[in-house]
Amino acid sequence: MKGAFELGMVFLFGMMFVILGMSFTQVILSQNQARLYGETILALIEHQNRYDESVALLIQNHPVQCSFCSSTITQDELTQRYTIKVRYPLSIPLLNYEKSALIQLITRPMNR
């Protein structure tokens, strides 16, 4: 009886750590996907050396997309650099943790 109780406790706590590890893996994967999406936007803007409607269409039609991310692109007139902000949700249901994360990238100065 004692062995069955100990085995049950090991399974209970072991499964909790397995589920927690899977949640952390999901957080890492979503962070990597958001980073890849932001770096893709950065590369497209730097390659075109501008940001306008045609570059926005390129970004929208590019195969690298993030379904749960939202991005904003702003320009600093003084330095002629674009700032790309990618927001994405982080969630660990076992710990009841919900957060929104932000990745911020800055382009090289654009030559006009």
N, C-alpha and C positions, 0 to 999 in steps of 0.2 A: 504494500500500500504506500509505503514511504517512497519507494522508487518511482511509482506511477505519479505521485504528487510532484516529485522533483522533475521528472521528465515533462510533465504538463507545464510547470513553471518555466523550464528551459525553452520549451516551444513557444510559450506565450511571450516571453521577453525577446526570444530570438526573432520571432515574426515581427515584433514591434521594430526592432533594429533593421530588419530587411526592408520593411515598408518605409522607414525613415531614410535609409540609404537610397531607395528608389526615388523618393521625393527630392533628395539632394541631387541625384543624377538628372532629374527633370529640370531643376533650377539651372544646373550647369549647361544642359543642352539648350535651354531657352536663351541663356545669356550668350552662348556661342552663336546661335542663329541671329540674334539681334545685332551682335558685333559684326558678323559677316554682312548683314543687310546694310548697316551703316558704312562699312568700308567699301561696299559695292557702290553706294551712292557717292561717296567721296571720290572713288576712282573714276566714275563716269563724269563728274563735274570737273575734275582736274584734267581728264583726257580731252574734254570738249573746251576747256579753258573758259567756261561761262556757265551760267545757269539761267535758262529761259524755258519757254514752253516746249521746245523741241527736246531739251535735255530732260525735262519733267516727263515727257512722253517716253523717252528712252528708259528712264528709271521705272516707270510704270509697267513697261513691256519687258523688262529684263527678267530672265528666268530665276534669278535669286530674289526671292520675296520672303516676307515675314508676315504671316497671317494675323498674328496677335500684336504686332508692333505698330506704333504710329511715329511718323517722322515729321520734323519741321526743319526748314532750311532758311536761314537768315543771312543777310550780307552786312558786313561792317564796311561802311563807306570809307573810313579813314585808312584802314589797312588793306582794303580790297580782298578780304578773305571771307569765305562762307563758313558758317557754323552749322553743322548738321547735328540735330538732337534726335535720338531714337529712344522712345519710351516703351517699356515692356513690363508686363506683370510678373511678379514672383509669388509663388504660392507653395506653402508646405502645409497640406491639410491636417496632418497628424498633430502639428504644433499650433494649429489655428493661426497661421502666419500669412498675411496678405500684404504685399508691398508693391509699389511701382518703382522700377529702377530706370535710370537714365544713363545713356552712353552719349558722350559729346565728342565730336570730331571737328577739327578745323583744317581747312584746305590751305595750300600754299597761296601766296598772293597771286591774283589773276592779272595777267598782262593784257592791257587794253590797247 
